[in-house]
Amino acid sequence: MGQYDQPHSYVWPADYNWMKPQHHAEVSTVSQVNFPVSSTEVLVPWLLSMWMMGNKTPTDYPKRKIVKKPYRKGRNENAGFKDRFTWGQIDLEYPNQDTKQMAINTGAFIPINNLLLGLEVWKNKMFLSLPQWRPGIPVTLAYVDLNSYTKSPMLKPYPSWNWYANNMNRCHGLVSVFRMEVDKCDRLWVLDTGAINLANSVDQICPAKLDVFDLKTDTHIRRFIIPANQTLKDSLFTNIVVEILNDNCEDAYAYMSDVFQYGLVVYSYKEDASRRINHPYFYPDPLYCHYSMDGITFNWMDGIFGMCLSPDVGGAGQRVLYFHSLSSNNEFYVPTASLRNGTLGEGDIIEHFFALDESRCARHQSCQSSGMAMDEKGVMYYNLVTAGRVGCWHTGRPFGSVTQGLLSSGPTPLSFPNDLKVDKEPAQRVWMLSNSLHKYMYGKTDPNQINYRIMVAYTDDVVKGTVCETN
């Protein structure tokens, strides 16, 4: 592999070998341009987090109910994930063909540069995010009709083209969306990073903000700009989870993760205010910052990334937020009541976070996980980036390598499974998006091959015959 041009600011410098596992023979082919934090700033909190984990005894962790039931044999492979949509490259639905051709001619729309990153589902709509990684990405949030069975449908801008037409003041519209969340009140919460040219550096042209839409009317109902004192240089807010308390749509909280500067912003919809929480568990693990896929090797230091909520038992707000860093094999959790408690200071809330006892996989294996979600029965689903698979864990059972299942997604490994969601339909489905991100950033995507794949499975079916089965 040759030297890559201008990699993203979250990769390690090529000469940072202190964090590289000794069993890796490859040398990273990715260099560093804008390293966001110094090695000391990363290493000291990481060592603190490892000390905290190492000094906890089994009695420090809340007792978990262990369900002992026989697992079903004879797994049905037909119950695995199935393709719903696939694309070689993304196409957009313009008002007319002349407008589209003009956008292509001027470079306003460069199809190969448009990358699908996040997904969310509401009734007959699937929302997809297209963050501003490179030029030629005119729309950052779009949707497709789930009633359509076109293999590779054109994407429609959400909520309309009017949100993207005013280039003179881009901050009034949506700038660069990574992920979004639908709540039980039929609202779409959209986390907008406000940053562009992310394949090279974090070019913060607008403040990071949260936009909320009423999905029944497609109207904009709330905008919250994340305060400047809750963002750091090169902060990047990439994931959001929403919690509704007591079925009260006004009593809602959003938890938003800063993947580059390792923080969590907690936003209260009722108070229209937020606070930032920092914790060593938000940092990456230097031993698992190395990635190797399809002949491409690189080092990423992505922190807190995947997040999901435990089932809402009784609507009493007794949930926990599970989370992990992308560059890590470990899983952590914190009661959401602690996150919502504004009286807990930085020194107090640190004791409310817990590390699950074991690693997600056996020692020296790399099973970094990106997006994750949980169904109503307490089964967690998560993407395994380098393995090209989807994993699962029944949260009523101990956390460890032997209790992690692998779900069927066909004979071909997924190319960078990135986002994953469980919908809110009565018969729940789990949706997975893979997007060949490593090829997009460091190699070359071939539009004649499948680069973007969305797969779906019913939750009850996909776990049958695995260690995650609930029956």
Long-range contacts (C-beta under 8 A, 24 or more apart in sequence): 1-29, 1-295, 1-296, 1-297, 2-29, 3-29, 3-31, 4-29, 4-30, 4-31, 4-441, 4-442, 6-33, 6-199, 6-200, 6-201, 7-31, 7-32, 7-33, 7-199, 7-298, 7-441, 7-442, 8-198, 8-199, 8-200, 8-201, 8-441, 9-33, 9-34, 9-35, 9-36, 9-201, 9-202, 9-234, 9-260, 10-36, 10-236, 10-259, 10-260, 10-300, 10-301, 10-302, 11-298, 11-299, 11-300, 11-301, 12-289, 12-299, 12-300, 12-301, 14-299, 16-299, 18-286, 19-286, 19-287, 19-289, 19-299, 20-289, 20-290, 20-299, 21-287, 21-288, 21-290, 21-364, 21-366, 23-364, 24-290, 24-292, 26-290, 26-292, 26-297, 27-297, 28-290, 28-297, 28-298, 28-299, 29-296, 29-297, 29-298, 29-442, 30-297, 30-298, 30-299, 30-442, 33-200, 33-201, 34-201, 34-202, 34-234, 36-202, 36-233, 36-234, 36-260, 36-261, 37-234, 37-261, 42-283, 42-284, 42-286, 42-301, 43-286, 45-262, 45-280, 45-283, 46-280, 46-283, 46-284, 46-285, 46-286, 48-280, 49-279, 49-280, 49-281, 49-283, 52-280, 52-281, 52-355, 53-330, 53-355, 56-354, 56-355, 58-357, 60-354, 61-354, 61-356, 61-357, 62-354, 64-395, 64-396, 64-397, 64-398, 65-396, 66-396, 66-397, 66-398, 67-394, 67-396, 67-397, 69-471, 71-465, 71-466, 71-467, 71-469, 72-464, 72-465, 72-469, 72-471, 73-465, 74-465, 75-408, 75-464, 75-465, 75-466, 76-461, 76-464, 76-465, 77-408, 79-408, 79-457, 79-458, 79-461, 79-462, 79-464, 79-465, 80-407, 80-408, 80-409, 80-410, 80-457, 80-462, 81-390, 81-407, 81-408, 81-409, 81-410, 81-430, 81-432, 81-455, 81-456, 81-457, 81-462, 82-455, 82-456, 82-457, 83-453, 83-454, 83-455, 84-431, 84-454, 84-455, 84-456, 85-126, 85-144, 85-151, 85-152, 85-153, 85-452, 85-453, 85-454, 86-151, 86-152, 86-450, 86-452, 86-453, 86-454, 87-116, 87-152, 87-450, 87-451, 87-452, 88-152, 88-446, 88-447, 88-448, 88-449, 88-450, 88-451, 89-114, 89-445, 89-447, 89-451, 90-114, 90-115, 90-116, 90-130, 90-155, 90-452, 91-152, 91-154, 91-155, 92-138, 92-139, 92-142, 92-154, 92-155, 92-156, 92-157, 93-154, 93-155, 93-156, 93-157, 94-161, 95-161, 103-138, 107-135, 107-136, 108-136, 108-138, 109-136, 109-138, 110-134, 110-135, 110-136, 110-137, 111-136, 111-447, 112-445, 112-447, 113-137, 115-435, 115-437, 115-440, 116-433, 116-435, 116-452, 117-178, 117-179, 117-418, 117-419, 117-433, 117-435, 117-437, 118-177, 118-178, 118-179, 118-180, 118-418, 118-419, 118-433, 119-419, 119-421, 119-431, 119-433, 119-454, 120-179, 120-180, 120-181, 120-182, 120-188, 120-421, 121-146, 121-182, 121-421, 121-423, 121-429, 121-431, 122-182, 122-186, 122-188, 122-215, 122-423, 122-424, 123-215, 125-215, 126-431, 126-454, 127-158, 127-180, 127-182, 127-188, 128-155, 128-433, 129-177, 129-178, 129-179, 129-180, 130-155, 130-177, 131-176, 131-177, 131-178, 131-193, 131-198, 132-175, 132-176, 132-195, 132-196, 132-197, 132-198, 133-197, 133-198, 133-199, 133-440, 133-441, 134-197, 134-199, 135-197, 138-164, 139-164, 140-164, 140-174, 140-175, 140-176, 140-177, 140-192, 141-174, 141-177, 141-180, 141-190, 158-218, 159-213, 159-218, 159-219, 159-220, 160-218, 170-205, 170-206, 171-205, 171-206, 171-207, 174-211, 175-205, 175-206, 178-236, 178-237, 178-238, 178-239, 179-238, 179-239, 179-240, 179-371, 179-419, 180-240, 181-240, 181-241, 181-242, 181-254, 182-215, 182-424, 183-242, 183-244, 183-249, 183-252, 184-244, 184-247, 184-424, 185-244, 185-249, 185-252, 186-214, 186-215, 186-216, 187-212, 187-213, 187-214, 187-215, 187-221, 187-249, 188-212, 188-213, 188-215, 189-240, 189-242, 189-254, 191-237, 191-238, 191-239, 191-240, 191-256, 193-236, 193-237, 193-238, 195-236, 198-236, 199-441, 202-234, 202-235, 202-236, 202-260, 207-231, 208-235, 208-237, 210-240, 210-254, 210-256, 210-267, 212-269, 222-269, 222-272, 224-267, 224-272, 224-274, 226-256, 226-265, 226-274, 227-274, 229-276, 230-263, 230-265, 230-274, 230-275, 230-276, 231-258, 231-261, 232-258, 232-261, 232-263, 233-261, 234-260, 234-261, 235-260, 235-261, 235-263, 236-260, 236-261, 237-265, 238-305, 239-304, 239-305, 239-306, 239-307, 239-371, 241-307, 241-308, 241-309, 241-321, 243-309, 243-317, 243-319, 243-336, 244-312, 245-315, 245-317, 246-315, 246-316, 246-317, 247-315, 253-336, 253-339, 253-340, 255-307, 255-321, 255-336, 255-339, 257-282, 257-303, 257-304, 257-305, 257-307, 257-323, 258-282, 258-303, 258-304, 259-302, 259-303, 259-304, 259-305, 259-326, 260-302, 260-303, 261-303, 262-303, 262-304, 263-304, 264-304, 264-323, 264-339, 266-339, 266-340, 268-340, 275-342, 277-339, 277-346, 277-349, 278-346, 279-349, 279-350, 279-353, 280-350, 281-323, 281-332, 281-353, 281-355, 282-323, 282-325, 283-325, 284-325, 284-326, 284-327, 284-328, 285-325, 285-327, 285-328, 285-329, 285-330, 288-327, 288-328, 288-329, 288-366, 288-368, 289-327, 290-366, 291-366, 291-368, 291-385, 291-386, 291-438, 292-386, 293-385, 293-386, 293-388, 293-415, 293-416, 293-438, 294-415, 294-438, 294-439, 294-443, 296-438, 296-439, 296-442, 296-443, 298-438, 298-442, 300-326, 300-327, 301-327, 302-326, 302-327, 303-327, 305-369, 305-370, 305-371, 306-369, 306-370, 306-371, 306-372, 306-382, 306-383, 307-372, 308-372, 308-373, 308-374, 308-380, 309-336, 309-374, 310-374, 310-378, 310-395, 311-374, 311-375, 311-376, 311-377, 311-378, 322-372, 322-374, 322-380, 322-395, 324-369, 324-372, 326-368, 326-369, 326-370, 326-385, 327-368, 328-368, 328-369, 329-359, 329-360, 329-361, 329-365, 329-366, 329-367, 329-368, 330-355, 330-356, 330-359, 330-360, 331-355, 331-356, 331-360, 331-399, 332-356, 356-399, 357-398, 357-399, 357-400, 358-398, 358-399, 358-400, 358-401, 359-400, 359-401, 360-391, 360-399, 360-401, 360-404, 361-401, 361-404, 362-401, 367-391, 370-417, 370-418, 370-419, 370-420, 371-417, 371-418, 371-419, 371-420, 371-421, 371-433, 372-420, 373-420, 373-421, 373-422, 373-430, 374-422, 375-422, 375-428, 375-430, 375-459, 376-428, 377-459, 377-470, 378-470, 379-459, 379-463, 379-468, 379-470, 381-407, 381-420, 381-422, 381-430, 381-459, 382-420, 383-414, 383-417, 383-418, 383-419, 383-420, 383-432, 383-434, 384-417, 385-416, 385-417, 385-418, 387-413, 388-413, 388-414, 388-415, 388-416, 388-417, 388-434, 389-413, 389-414, 389-417, 390-414, 390-417, 390-420, 390-430, 390-432, 392-462, 392-463, 392-466, 392-467, 392-468, 393-468, 394-467, 394-468, 394-469, 394-470, 397-467, 402-467, 403-467, 404-467, 405-463, 405-466, 405-467, 405-468, 406-466, 407-457, 407-462, 407-463, 407-466, 408-462, 409-455, 414-453, 414-455, 415-439, 415-450, 415-451, 415-453, 422-459, 427-458, 427-460, 428-458, 428-459, 428-460, 429-456, 429-457, 429-458, 429-459, 430-456, 430-457, 430-458, 430-459, 430-462, 431-455, 431-456, 432-456
